[in-house]
Amino acid sequence: MIKKLTHNLRSFMAVHIILLFFLLALPAYSMERDNSEGWFFPTIGTFNGTWELGVGAHFWDDHFDLRNLQLRADLDLAPGLRWHALARTNRKLNGLDEWDPRLDEHYVEWYGFHRSTSGTFSFSAKYGKSRYLRFPFPDAISTFDQVPGVEDLTGGEESGYSGLICTVDYAHRSGLGLHGVWVDWGLGVDRPAEWAEKYIFYRHVSAPWHFEARYGDLALRSLPLGRSNEGYSLFLGRDIGDWSVGLFFEDVRGQETYTGIVVTFAEGNTTALLGSMAFDYTRSPNGFAVQVPLVSGTIGNLRRSKSAYYTGILMKQGKKDYADMEGFVLVGEVVAERIRTYWQNGQARNWYEHRLSGWGRTSGPGVFAVMVEDPWYLKLEALVSPHTAFSSWEALEDWESDRMGPAQLNQKVLYRFYVPKE
């Protein structure tokens, strides 16, 4: 036990020292200018954050089970450094009668971006427990990734990723790029360090068409998650009005060949209603699943906006949120997007906020933040199955019976930063 803890501590320190020297060798990022080029270490202000308490349910004509009472908290510690926790009250698949708290996610993350005219380099180093690897932002192929399941709630092995999780990504403006996720397992998981995925990619968008390809060591879909093998993935999508549809093909050594289809929805009242409750239909057991927020709040010098404008309108029209802001000056912004994923049993057990861009002062003496949030909405439903033949109705039935259905919820967020007028 002590040997394992010592190994994890050495790994954690070694990776951070390497990254620190790498950063010191590059030009420092100035918080006073636009981050369109150079280093960007996002923050919404030291010790600013959010929290939320929510509860889940699964129901059909023969049952109604409450479950997954969870508390989430997120806190910025410094530019590019933040803490995240997602705790549930017990280790049961259904029911709230037992008190046995556990952490579905709990980690400290150090991350940042370097942008230039040729492309963007991104890095993330997490230490703790995580159920989400799609950094810096999910592309079309990653929407088919297998989401960590509920085996740990039914007497099986721990699901998700534990220990030191390092991600590097470089996206060239040509569409070519490199991506890798390395996991040094720990915190109760006894596995050797390994690549969860490591590949080259190509992405090209020419409206209304969207093409993506990967080649390298791709993530295996068999349990336990976190292993990879050589193979390739292909995606072809097409916009249809405000919606889009895409087809997926994956051939990886050591597993069946997978095919899939994804439908991406437009934001609207229906998708917002489904997204606000994390609504899902499940087949095993048959029924509907929801995850309903009960109460939420902010931490530190951060408050929610009372503006009637949604984030997308503010960004598109250049309108500013001056609600209760007389006597203050806007000095910076951070654009973010939150994502939750689920597929098995409909339980939403992860949460991640992607910081996409920003400008100006977002921390420091006298600066306070206003958070403008869109509603959560159902972004997409993906179906993926270990079959390729569609020559008969029976083949289609086999495809459907063995398919998995990763779903994704999104919420757009705009942080606006103010100082008093002189």
C-alpha positions as a LaTeX table, in Angstrom:
\begin{tabular}{lrrr}
\hline
Residue & $x$ (\AA) & $y$ (\AA) & $z$ (\AA) \\
\hline
Met1 & 0.00 & 0.00 & 0.00 \\
Ile2 & 2.74 & 2.46 & 1.00 \\
Lys3 & 4.78 & 1.45 & $-2.06$ \\
Lys4 & 1.81 & 2.14 & $-4.33$ \\
Leu5 & 1.13 & 5.54 & $-2.75$ \\
Thr6 & 4.80 & 6.47 & $-3.08$ \\
His7 & 4.78 & 5.47 & $-6.75$ \\
Asn8 & 1.68 & 7.60 & $-7.42$ \\
Leu9 & 3.18 & 10.59 & $-5.62$ \\
Arg10 & 6.42 & 10.32 & $-7.61$ \\
Ser11 & 4.48 & 10.11 & $-10.87$ \\
Phe12 & 2.33 & 13.08 & $-9.94$ \\
Met13 & 5.34 & 15.24 & $-9.06$ \\
Ala14 & 7.42 & 14.13 & $-12.06$ \\
Val15 & 4.78 & 15.02 & $-14.64$ \\
His16 & 4.11 & 18.39 & $-13.04$ \\
Ile17 & 7.84 & 19.22 & $-12.87$ \\
Ile18 & 8.24 & 18.34 & $-16.57$ \\
Leu19 & 5.28 & 20.49 & $-17.54$ \\
Leu20 & 6.51 & 23.33 & $-15.33$ \\
Phe21 & 9.90 & 23.42 & $-17.05$ \\
Phe22 & 8.15 & 23.27 & $-20.42$ \\
Leu23 & 6.01 & 26.25 & $-19.53$ \\
Leu24 & 8.91 & 28.27 & $-18.16$ \\
Ala25 & 10.70 & 27.84 & $-21.47$ \\
Leu26 & 7.85 & 29.52 & $-23.35$ \\
Pro27 & 6.57 & 33.11 & $-23.37$ \\
Ala28 & 4.32 & 33.92 & $-20.43$ \\
Tyr29 & 0.65 & 34.64 & $-21.07$ \\
Ser30 & $-0.51$ & 38.14 & $-20.23$ \\
Met31 & $-3.96$ & 38.37 & $-18.69$ \\
Glu32 & $-4.27$ & 41.89 & $-20.07$ \\
Arg33 & $-4.57$ & 40.95 & $-23.75$ \\
Asp34 & $-6.66$ & 38.82 & $-26.10$ \\
Asn35 & $-5.65$ & 35.16 & $-25.92$ \\
Ser36 & $-6.07$ & 34.53 & $-29.66$ \\
Glu37 & $-2.33$ & 33.72 & $-29.71$ \\
Gly38 & 0.11 & 32.60 & $-27.02$ \\
Trp39 & $-0.52$ & 30.76 & $-23.77$ \\
Phe40 & $-3.96$ & 30.71 & $-22.20$ \\
Phe41 & $-4.51$ & 29.41 & $-18.66$ \\
Pro42 & $-8.23$ & 29.93 & $-18.06$ \\
Thr43 & $-9.67$ & 31.03 & $-14.74$ \\
Ile44 & $-12.90$ & 32.53 & $-13.49$ \\
Gly45 & $-11.10$ & 33.92 & $-10.44$ \\
Thr46 & $-9.24$ & 32.34 & $-7.53$ \\
Phe47 & $-11.65$ & 30.52 & $-5.19$ \\
Asn48 & $-14.63$ & 31.21 & $-7.44$ \\
Gly49 & $-16.83$ & 28.27 & $-8.34$ \\
Thr50 & $-20.23$ & 26.62 & $-8.42$ \\
Trp51 & $-22.10$ & 23.84 & $-6.61$ \\
Glu52 & $-25.29$ & 21.86 & $-7.15$ \\
Leu53 & $-27.36$ & 19.19 & $-5.39$ \\
Gly54 & $-29.45$ & 16.86 & $-7.54$ \\
Val55 & $-31.32$ & 13.56 & $-7.40$ \\
Gly56 & $-32.08$ & 10.87 & $-9.96$ \\
Ala57 & $-35.00$ & 8.55 & $-10.57$ \\
His58 & $-35.89$ & 5.54 & $-12.72$ \\
Phe59 & $-39.53$ & 4.69 & $-13.40$ \\
Trp60 & $-41.91$ & 2.60 & $-15.46$ \\
Asp61 & $-45.42$ & 1.25 & $-14.98$ \\
Asp62 & $-44.19$ & $-1.24$ & $-12.36$ \\
His63 & $-41.68$ & 0.83 & $-10.37$ \\
Phe64 & $-40.47$ & 4.26 & $-9.30$ \\
Asp65 & $-36.97$ & 4.29 & $-7.77$ \\
Leu66 & $-35.16$ & 7.34 & $-6.47$ \\
Arg67 & $-31.37$ & 7.11 & $-6.77$ \\
Asn68 & $-28.07$ & 8.93 & $-7.25$ \\
Leu69 & $-28.50$ & 11.79 & $-4.78$ \\
Gln70 & $-25.37$ & 13.72 & $-5.69$ \\
Leu71 & $-23.52$ & 16.88 & $-4.72$ \\
Arg72 & $-21.20$ & 18.56 & $-7.22$ \\
Ala73 & $-18.66$ & 21.29 & $-6.48$ \\
Asp74 & $-16.11$ & 23.05 & $-8.71$ \\
Leu75 & $-13.56$ & 25.61 & $-7.58$ \\
Asp76 & $-10.84$ & 27.53 & $-9.41$ \\
Leu77 & $-7.58$ & 27.56 & $-7.42$ \\
Ala78 & $-5.37$ & 29.61 & $-9.78$ \\
Pro79 & $-5.07$ & 30.28 & $-13.53$ \\
Gly80 & $-5.18$ & 26.86 & $-15.19$ \\
Leu81 & $-5.69$ & 25.03 & $-11.88$ \\
Arg82 & $-9.05$ & 23.82 & $-10.56$ \\
Trp83 & $-10.69$ & 21.29 & $-8.23$ \\
His84 & $-13.74$ & 19.17 & $-9.06$ \\
Ala85 & $-15.82$ & 16.75 & $-6.98$ \\
Leu86 & $-18.99$ & 14.78 & $-7.63$ \\
Ala87 & $-20.20$ & 12.77 & $-4.62$ \\
Arg88 & $-23.19$ & 10.42 & $-4.24$ \\
Thr89 & $-24.81$ & 9.28 & $-0.99$ \\
Asn90 & $-24.45$ & 5.52 & $-1.49$ \\
Arg91 & $-23.01$ & 2.74 & $-3.65$ \\
Lys92 & $-26.37$ & 1.30 & $-4.74$ \\
Leu93 & $-27.79$ & 1.25 & $-8.24$ \\
Asn94 & $-31.23$ & 2.23 & $-6.93$ \\
Gly95 & $-32.56$ & 3.59 & $-3.66$ \\
Leu96 & $-31.62$ & 6.32 & $-1.18$ \\
Asp97 & $-32.23$ & 4.40 & 2.05 \\
Glu98 & $-28.55$ & 3.59 & 2.62 \\
Trp99 & $-25.92$ & 6.15 & 3.69 \\
Asp100 & $-22.55$ & 5.10 & 2.27 \\
Pro101 & $-21.03$ & 8.14 & 0.50 \\
Arg102 & $-18.63$ & 7.69 & $-2.41$ \\
Leu103 & $-16.93$ & 9.97 & $-4.92$ \\
Asp104 & $-17.83$ & 9.32 & $-8.54$ \\
Glu105 & $-15.34$ & 12.05 & $-9.54$ \\
His106 & $-12.75$ & 13.88 & $-7.48$ \\
Tyr107 & $-9.61$ & 15.46 & $-8.88$ \\
Val108 & $-7.33$ & 18.46 & $-9.19$ \\
Glu109 & $-6.64$ & 19.48 & $-12.78$ \\
Trp110 & $-3.87$ & 21.61 & $-14.25$ \\
Tyr111 & $-4.51$ & 22.57 & $-17.87$ \\
Gly112 & $-3.74$ & 25.15 & $-20.52$ \\
Phe113 & $-3.54$ & 26.00 & $-24.21$ \\
His114 & $-1.02$ & 27.50 & $-26.59$ \\
Arg115 & $-2.48$ & 29.06 & $-29.72$ \\
Ser116 & $-0.56$ & 30.19 & $-32.81$ \\
Thr117 & $-1.30$ & 30.84 & $-36.45$ \\
Ser118 & $-0.42$ & 27.21 & $-37.23$ \\
Gly119 & $-2.58$ & 25.48 & $-34.60$ \\
Thr120 & $-3.41$ & 24.85 & $-30.94$ \\
Phe121 & $-1.55$ & 22.78 & $-28.36$ \\
Ser122 & $-3.58$ & 21.67 & $-25.31$ \\
Phe123 & $-2.57$ & 19.82 & $-22.15$ \\
Ser124 & $-4.38$ & 18.55 & $-19.07$ \\
Ala125 & $-3.01$ & 16.73 & $-16.02$ \\
Lys126 & $-5.60$ & 15.38 & $-13.56$ \\
Tyr127 & $-4.88$ & 13.59 & $-10.32$ \\
Gly128 & $-7.81$ & 11.77 & $-8.76$ \\
Lys129 & $-10.91$ & 10.00 & $-10.07$ \\
Ser130 & $-12.54$ & 10.95 & $-13.37$ \\
Arg131 & $-15.22$ & 9.53 & $-15.66$ \\
Tyr132 & $-14.57$ & 11.79 & $-18.66$ \\
Leu133 & $-11.57$ & 12.00 & $-21.02$ \\
Arg134 & $-12.76$ & 14.26 & $-23.87$ \\
Phe135 & $-10.22$ & 17.05 & $-23.65$ \\
Pro136 & $-9.83$ & 19.72 & $-25.02$ \\
Phe137 & $-13.31$ & 19.34 & $-26.56$ \\
Pro138 & $-15.17$ & 16.32 & $-27.98$ \\
Asp139 & $-14.92$ & 15.83 & $-31.73$ \\
Ala140 & $-17.49$ & 13.84 & $-33.73$ \\
Ile141 & $-15.76$ & 10.46 & $-33.31$ \\
Ser142 & $-15.48$ & 10.83 & $-29.52$ \\
Thr143 & $-19.27$ & 11.11 & $-29.24$ \\
Phe144 & $-19.31$ & 7.34 & $-29.83$ \\
Asp145 & $-16.87$ & 6.63 & $-26.96$ \\
Gln146 & $-18.07$ & 4.18 & $-24.35$ \\
Val147 & $-19.07$ & 6.04 & $-21.20$ \\
Pro148 & $-17.97$ & 4.41 & $-17.90$ \\
Gly149 & $-20.85$ & 2.27 & $-16.69$ \\
Val150 & $-22.39$ & 1.18 & $-13.39$ \\
Glu151 & $-20.47$ & $-2.06$ & $-12.74$ \\
Asp152 & $-19.14$ & $-0.61$ & $-9.48$ \\
Leu153 & $-22.74$ & $-0.18$ & $-8.23$ \\
Thr154 & $-23.62$ & $-3.83$ & $-8.85$ \\
Gly155 & $-20.67$ & $-5.53$ & $-7.13$ \\
Gly156 & $-18.24$ & $-5.30$ & $-10.03$ \\
Glu157 & $-14.90$ & $-3.56$ & $-10.48$ \\
Glu158 & $-14.43$ & 0.19 & $-10.23$ \\
Ser159 & $-15.52$ & 2.01 & $-13.37$ \\
Gly160 & $-13.92$ & 5.20 & $-14.65$ \\
Tyr161 & $-10.29$ & 6.32 & $-14.45$ \\
Ser162 & $-8.21$ & 6.71 & $-11.27$ \\
Gly163 & $-4.72$ & 8.04 & $-10.64$ \\
Leu164 & $-2.73$ & 10.43 & $-12.79$ \\
Ile165 & $-4.44$ & 11.16 & $-16.12$ \\
Cys166 & $-2.42$ & 13.19 & $-18.64$ \\
Thr167 & $-3.81$ & 14.40 & $-21.97$ \\
Val168 & $-1.94$ & 16.17 & $-24.76$ \\
Asp169 & $-3.47$ & 17.35 & $-28.02$ \\
Tyr170 & $-2.20$ & 19.31 & $-31.00$ \\
Ala171 & $-4.60$ & 20.42 & $-33.74$ \\
His172 & $-2.97$ & 21.95 & $-36.84$ \\
Arg173 & $-4.99$ & 24.36 & $-38.95$ \\
Ser174 & $-4.71$ & 21.90 & $-41.86$ \\
Gly175 & $-6.97$ & 19.48 & $-39.97$ \\
Leu176 & $-4.16$ & 17.11 & $-39.01$ \\
Gly177 & $-3.29$ & 16.53 & $-35.38$ \\
Leu178 & $-2.00$ & 14.31 & $-32.57$ \\
His179 & $-3.80$ & 13.18 & $-29.42$ \\
Gly180 & $-2.81$ & 11.04 & $-26.45$ \\
Val181 & $-4.16$ & 10.07 & $-23.01$ \\
Trp182 & $-1.77$ & 8.39 & $-20.55$ \\
Val183 & $-3.03$ & 6.90 & $-17.25$ \\
Asp184 & $-0.85$ & 5.99 & $-14.29$ \\
Trp185 & $-3.44$ & 3.97 & $-12.39$ \\
Gly186 & $-3.81$ & 4.37 & $-8.66$ \\
Leu187 & $-6.18$ & 5.30 & $-5.84$ \\
Gly188 & $-7.44$ & 1.76 & $-5.37$ \\
Val189 & $-6.91$ & 0.52 & $-8.94$ \\
Asp190 & $-3.90$ & $-1.80$ & $-9.30$ \\
Arg191 & $-2.94$ & $-1.66$ & $-12.99$ \\
Pro192 & 0.28 & $-0.71$ & $-14.77$ \\
Ala193 & 0.54 & 2.71 & $-16.41$ \\
Glu194 & $-0.69$ & 2.64 & $-20.02$ \\
Trp195 & $-1.99$ & 4.68 & $-22.92$ \\
Ala196 & $-5.78$ & 4.92 & $-22.86$ \\
Glu197 & $-5.52$ & 6.22 & $-26.44$ \\
Lys198 & $-2.76$ & 7.52 & $-28.71$ \\
Tyr199 & $-3.44$ & 8.44 & $-32.33$ \\
Ile200 & $-3.11$ & 10.85 & $-35.23$ \\
Phe201 & $-6.27$ & 12.44 & $-36.61$ \\
Tyr202 & $-7.63$ & 14.42 & $-39.51$ \\
Arg203 & $-10.74$ & 16.62 & $-39.46$ \\
His204 & $-12.31$ & 18.51 & $-42.34$ \\
Val205 & $-15.54$ & 20.50 & $-42.50$ \\
Ser206 & $-16.93$ & 21.70 & $-45.81$ \\
Ala207 & $-20.57$ & 22.59 & $-45.19$ \\
Pro208 & $-22.76$ & 20.69 & $-45.14$ \\
Trp209 & $-20.26$ & 17.78 & $-44.93$ \\
His210 & $-18.03$ & 16.82 & $-41.99$ \\
Phe211 & $-15.26$ & 14.19 & $-42.19$ \\
Glu212 & $-12.98$ & 12.79 & $-39.46$ \\
Ala213 & $-10.44$ & 9.95 & $-39.29$ \\
Arg214 & $-8.17$ & 8.50 & $-36.59$ \\
Tyr215 & $-5.33$ & 6.01 & $-36.75$ \\
Gly216 & $-3.19$ & 4.64 & $-33.92$ \\
Asp217 & $-3.83$ & 3.04 & $-30.55$ \\
Leu218 & $-7.57$ & 3.55 & $-30.06$ \\
Ala219 & $-9.60$ & 2.92 & $-26.91$ \\
Leu220 & $-10.96$ & $-0.59$ & $-26.50$ \\
Arg221 & $-14.66$ & $-0.84$ & $-25.66$ \\
Ser222 & $-14.34$ & $-4.00$ & $-23.56$ \\
Leu223 & $-14.06$ & $-3.76$ & $-19.78$ \\
Pro224 & $-12.08$ & $-2.56$ & $-17.97$ \\
Leu225 & $-11.91$ & 0.73 & $-19.84$ \\
Gly226 & $-8.58$ & 2.51 & $-20.25$ \\
Arg227 & $-6.86$ & 0.02 & $-22.57$ \\
Ser228 & $-6.06$ & 0.55 & $-26.26$ \\
Asn229 & $-4.95$ & $-1.28$ & $-29.40$ \\
Glu230 & $-4.03$ & $-0.47$ & $-33.00$ \\
Gly231 & $-6.84$ & 0.45 & $-35.34$ \\
Tyr232 & $-8.69$ & 3.23 & $-37.16$ \\
Ser233 & $-12.00$ & 5.11 & $-36.98$ \\
Leu234 & $-13.90$ & 6.99 & $-39.70$ \\
Phe235 & $-16.78$ & 9.46 & $-39.47$ \\
Leu236 & $-18.89$ & 11.13 & $-42.16$ \\
Gly237 & $-21.58$ & 13.62 & $-41.18$ \\
Arg238 & $-23.98$ & 15.99 & $-42.89$ \\
Asp239 & $-25.92$ & 19.02 & $-41.68$ \\
Ile240 & $-29.67$ & 18.91 & $-42.24$ \\
Gly241 & $-30.99$ & 22.32 & $-41.32$ \\
Asp242 & $-30.22$ & 22.96 & $-37.65$ \\
Trp243 & $-29.68$ & 19.24 & $-37.08$ \\
Ser244 & $-26.97$ & 16.90 & $-38.29$ \\
Val245 & $-26.56$ & 13.17 & $-38.78$ \\
Gly246 & $-23.36$ & 11.13 & $-38.98$ \\
Leu247 & $-22.15$ & 7.60 & $-39.69$ \\
Phe248 & $-19.28$ & 5.87 & $-37.86$ \\
Phe249 & $-16.98$ & 2.93 & $-38.64$ \\
Glu250 & $-14.27$ & 1.54 & $-36.33$ \\
Asp251 & $-11.87$ & $-1.38$ & $-36.75$ \\
Val252 & $-9.54$ & $-2.01$ & $-33.79$ \\
Arg253 & $-7.39$ & $-5.09$ & $-33.24$ \\
Gly254 & $-8.71$ & $-7.29$ & $-30.44$ \\
Gln255 & $-12.41$ & $-6.41$ & $-30.69$ \\
Glu256 & $-15.34$ & $-6.61$ & $-33.08$ \\
Thr257 & $-15.75$ & $-4.04$ & $-35.85$ \\
Tyr258 & $-18.19$ & $-1.33$ & $-34.76$ \\
Thr259 & $-20.56$ & 0.84 & $-36.74$ \\
Gly260 & $-22.71$ & 3.68 & $-35.51$ \\
Ile261 & $-25.04$ & 6.58 & $-36.20$ \\
Val262 & $-25.37$ & 9.87 & $-34.34$ \\
Val263 & $-28.05$ & 12.56 & $-34.46$ \\
Thr264 & $-27.12$ & 16.04 & $-33.21$ \\
Phe265 & $-30.06$ & 18.22 & $-32.22$ \\
Ala266 & $-30.66$ & 21.94 & $-32.43$ \\
Glu267 & $-31.19$ & 23.90 & $-29.24$ \\
Gly268 & $-34.88$ & 24.38 & $-28.53$ \\
Asn269 & $-37.61$ & 24.06 & $-25.93$ \\
Thr270 & $-37.88$ & 20.28 & $-26.25$ \\
Thr271 & $-34.14$ & 19.57 & $-26.09$ \\
Ala272 & $-33.84$ & 22.05 & $-23.19$ \\
Leu273 & $-36.56$ & 20.22 & $-21.25$ \\
Leu274 & $-34.87$ & 16.87 & $-21.83$ \\
Gly275 & $-31.45$ & 18.31 & $-21.01$ \\
Ser276 & $-32.55$ & 20.01 & $-17.79$ \\
Met277 & $-33.67$ & 16.61 & $-16.41$ \\
Ala278 & $-31.01$ & 14.42 & $-18.11$ \\
Phe279 & $-33.94$ & 12.46 & $-19.49$ \\
Asp280 & $-33.20$ & 9.06 & $-21.02$ \\
Tyr281 & $-34.96$ & 5.84 & $-22.03$ \\
Thr282 & $-33.26$ & 2.66 & $-20.82$ \\
Arg283 & $-33.76$ & $-0.94$ & $-21.92$ \\
Ser284 & $-32.18$ & $-2.76$ & $-18.98$ \\
Pro285 & $-34.30$ & $-2.33$ & $-16.96$ \\
Asn286 & $-37.03$ & $-0.97$ & $-19.19$ \\
Gly287 & $-38.04$ & 2.55 & $-18.20$ \\
Phe288 & $-37.22$ & 6.24 & $-18.12$ \\
Ala289 & $-34.35$ & 7.86 & $-16.22$ \\
Val290 & $-33.98$ & 11.47 & $-15.03$ \\
Gln291 & $-31.48$ & 13.47 & $-12.98$ \\
Val292 & $-33.16$ & 16.56 & $-11.55$ \\
Pro293 & $-31.31$ & 19.54 & $-9.98$ \\
Leu294 & $-32.70$ & 20.49 & $-6.57$ \\
Val295 & $-30.67$ & 23.51 & $-5.49$ \\
Ser296 & $-27.49$ & 25.22 & $-6.69$ \\
Gly297 & $-25.28$ & 28.17 & $-5.87$ \\
Thr298 & $-22.00$ & 29.97 & $-6.46$ \\
Ile299 & $-18.78$ & 30.14 & $-4.45$ \\
Gly300 & $-16.58$ & 33.17 & $-3.85$ \\
Asn301 & $-16.87$ & 36.40 & $-5.77$ \\
Leu302 & $-19.14$ & 34.95 & $-8.47$ \\
Arg303 & $-22.83$ & 35.48 & $-9.06$ \\
Arg304 & $-25.45$ & 34.40 & $-11.57$ \\
Ser305 & $-26.75$ & 36.95 & $-14.03$ \\
Lys306 & $-30.38$ & 38.04 & $-14.00$ \\
Ser307 & $-30.14$ & 38.97 & $-17.67$ \\
Ala308 & $-32.93$ & 37.82 & $-19.98$ \\
Tyr309 & $-30.41$ & 37.21 & $-22.75$ \\
Tyr310 & $-28.97$ & 33.78 & $-23.32$ \\
Thr311 & $-25.26$ & 33.36 & $-23.91$ \\
Gly312 & $-25.58$ & 32.73 & $-27.64$ \\
Ile313 & $-27.55$ & 35.95 & $-28.15$ \\
Leu314 & $-25.05$ & 37.94 & $-26.11$ \\
Met315 & $-22.13$ & 36.62 & $-28.16$ \\
Lys316 & $-23.83$ & 36.94 & $-31.57$ \\
Gln317 & $-25.24$ & 40.45 & $-31.11$ \\
Gly318 & $-22.46$ & 41.84 & $-28.94$ \\
Lys319 & $-24.95$ & 42.81 & $-26.24$ \\
Lys320 & $-23.66$ & 43.29 & $-22.73$ \\
Asp321 & $-25.27$ & 42.30 & $-19.49$ \\
Tyr322 & $-25.67$ & 45.52 & $-17.51$ \\
Ala323 & $-28.21$ & 44.13 & $-15.05$ \\
Asp324 & $-27.30$ & 45.62 & $-11.66$ \\
Met325 & $-23.96$ & 46.72 & $-13.13$ \\
Glu326 & $-24.17$ & 50.51 & $-12.97$ \\
Gly327 & $-20.84$ & 51.93 & $-11.92$ \\
Phe328 & $-18.79$ & 49.01 & $-13.21$ \\
Val329 & $-16.70$ & 48.36 & $-16.31$ \\
Leu330 & $-16.45$ & 45.10 & $-18.28$ \\
Val331 & $-12.76$ & 44.05 & $-18.37$ \\
Gly332 & $-12.79$ & 40.40 & $-19.51$ \\
Glu333 & $-14.75$ & 37.32 & $-20.54$ \\
Val334 & $-14.37$ & 33.52 & $-20.56$ \\
Val335 & $-16.50$ & 31.37 & $-22.89$ \\
Ala336 & $-17.20$ & 27.85 & $-21.60$ \\
Glu337 & $-19.35$ & 24.83 & $-22.33$ \\
Arg338 & $-20.35$ & 22.17 & $-19.81$ \\
Ile339 & $-20.90$ & 18.55 & $-20.81$ \\
Arg340 & $-22.41$ & 15.48 & $-19.14$ \\
Thr341 & $-22.54$ & 12.01 & $-20.71$ \\
Tyr342 & $-24.36$ & 8.77 & $-19.96$ \\
Trp343 & $-25.42$ & 5.55 & $-21.64$ \\
Gln344 & $-25.85$ & 2.61 & $-19.27$ \\
Asn345 & $-28.89$ & 2.68 & $-16.99$ \\
Gly346 & $-29.25$ & 6.41 & $-17.69$ \\
Gln347 & $-27.21$ & 7.53 & $-14.69$ \\
Ala348 & $-25.40$ & 10.85 & $-15.21$ \\
Arg349 & $-22.25$ & 10.46 & $-13.13$ \\
Asn350 & $-19.81$ & 12.96 & $-14.68$ \\
Trp351 & $-19.58$ & 16.71 & $-15.24$ \\
Tyr352 & $-16.93$ & 18.75 & $-17.05$ \\
Glu353 & $-16.61$ & 22.42 & $-17.96$ \\
His354 & $-14.59$ & 23.09 & $-21.12$ \\
Arg355 & $-13.03$ & 26.57 & $-21.10$ \\
Leu356 & $-12.96$ & 27.52 & $-24.79$ \\
Ser357 & $-11.68$ & 31.10 & $-25.05$ \\
Gly358 & $-11.32$ & 34.37 & $-23.19$ \\
Trp359 & $-9.86$ & 37.82 & $-23.12$ \\
Gly360 & $-8.87$ & 40.54 & $-20.66$ \\
Arg361 & $-8.67$ & 40.42 & $-16.87$ \\
Thr362 & $-10.46$ & 37.51 & $-15.27$ \\
Ser363 & $-8.92$ & 37.58 & $-11.80$ \\
Gly364 & $-7.13$ & 39.88 & $-9.39$ \\
Pro365 & $-7.97$ & 42.54 & $-6.81$ \\
Gly366 & $-11.30$ & 44.27 & $-7.36$ \\
Val367 & $-12.46$ & 41.90 & $-10.13$ \\
Phe368 & $-15.72$ & 40.04 & $-9.72$ \\
Ala369 & $-17.48$ & 37.66 & $-12.11$ \\
Val370 & $-21.01$ & 37.39 & $-13.45$ \\
Met371 & $-22.07$ & 34.01 & $-14.85$ \\
Val372 & $-24.57$ & 33.93 & $-17.74$ \\
Glu373 & $-25.93$ & 30.43 & $-18.38$ \\
Asp374 & $-27.93$ & 28.90 & $-21.19$ \\
Pro375 & $-30.24$ & 26.05 & $-20.22$ \\
Trp376 & $-28.90$ & 22.50 & $-20.41$ \\
Tyr377 & $-30.06$ & 20.76 & $-23.58$ \\
Leu378 & $-29.85$ & 17.32 & $-25.16$ \\
Lys379 & $-27.01$ & 17.74 & $-27.64$ \\
Leu380 & $-26.92$ & 14.32 & $-29.27$ \\
Glu381 & $-27.83$ & 10.65 & $-29.18$ \\
Ala382 & $-25.31$ & 8.19 & $-30.60$ \\
Leu383 & $-25.90$ & 4.49 & $-31.32$ \\
Val384 & $-22.93$ & 2.16 & $-31.79$ \\
Ser385 & $-22.95$ & $-1.64$ & $-32.22$ \\
Pro386 & $-20.41$ & $-4.46$ & $-32.90$ \\
His387 & $-22.00$ & $-5.35$ & $-36.26$ \\
Thr388 & $-21.44$ & $-4.30$ & $-39.85$ \\
Ala389 & $-23.93$ & $-6.39$ & $-41.85$ \\
Phe390 & $-27.29$ & $-4.87$ & $-42.81$ \\
Ser391 & $-28.27$ & $-7.39$ & $-45.51$ \\
Ser392 & $-31.48$ & $-8.53$ & $-43.82$ \\
Trp393 & $-34.06$ & $-7.57$ & $-41.22$ \\
Glu394 & $-32.53$ & $-10.12$ & $-38.85$ \\
Ala395 & $-29.14$ & $-8.40$ & $-39.23$ \\
Leu396 & $-30.70$ & $-5.08$ & $-38.31$ \\
Glu397 & $-32.32$ & $-6.68$ & $-35.26$ \\
Asp398 & $-28.93$ & $-8.06$ & $-34.17$ \\
Trp399 & $-27.39$ & $-4.61$ & $-34.61$ \\
Glu400 & $-30.13$ & $-3.03$ & $-32.50$ \\
Ser401 & $-30.07$ & $-5.67$ & $-29.75$ \\
Asp402 & $-26.32$ & $-5.27$ & $-29.16$ \\
Arg403 & $-26.02$ & $-1.52$ & $-29.60$ \\
Met404 & $-24.93$ & 0.99 & $-26.99$ \\
Gly405 & $-26.38$ & 4.51 & $-26.82$ \\
Pro406 & $-24.05$ & 7.23 & $-25.54$ \\
Ala407 & $-25.93$ & 10.50 & $-24.97$ \\
Gln408 & $-24.51$ & 13.97 & $-24.36$ \\
Leu409 & $-25.94$ & 17.02 & $-22.57$ \\
Asn410 & $-24.46$ & 20.49 & $-23.13$ \\
Gln411 & $-24.77$ & 23.89 & $-21.46$ \\
Lys412 & $-23.18$ & 27.08 & $-22.79$ \\
Val413 & $-21.80$ & 29.52 & $-20.24$ \\
Leu414 & $-20.35$ & 33.01 & $-20.48$ \\
Tyr415 & $-18.37$ & 34.50 & $-17.58$ \\
Arg416 & $-18.10$ & 38.31 & $-17.60$ \\
Phe417 & $-15.65$ & 40.18 & $-15.36$ \\
Tyr418 & $-16.07$ & 43.70 & $-13.97$ \\
Val419 & $-14.21$ & 46.30 & $-11.93$ \\
Pro420 & $-15.60$ & 49.50 & $-10.38$ \\
Lys421 & $-15.40$ & 52.67 & $-12.46$ \\
Glu422 & $-12.76$ & 55.07 & $-11.26$ \\
\hline
\end{tabular}
